[in-house]
Amino acid sequence: MSATSSDEGTSQEKKYKGVRCRRWGKWVSEIRVPGSQERLWLGTYSTPEGAAMAHDVASYSLRGATSLRKLNFPSMLPPTARTDLSPRSIQKAASDAGMAMDAQFITSREAALNNETLNISVDDYL
């Protein structure tokens, strides 16, 4: 079965590089350290976008500018993404960026839901 045919029947949101969904609905991200078998755990997130941003920060921090074409959100790379970080610092920067993206998406989703329920006029009932 190809990846395309398995994706067609799912209702999950679009896939991002370095991101997968747990059975219970949380999104996780990890990345391999170049030149080794080691993986860096980047965290668990409420949104796929949060996990994708964590992966972007770690990818840039590990691989530098050569990774820019392969990022999920290349134009949104935060200033915390630097190439001179230790693996532990990369995990922290990636987690911080992912959590910030999670918060942004959750807040915008809640605002959109509130706007839908508040955009009621008297004309709607006449």
Disulfide bonds with the S-S distance in Angstrom:
none
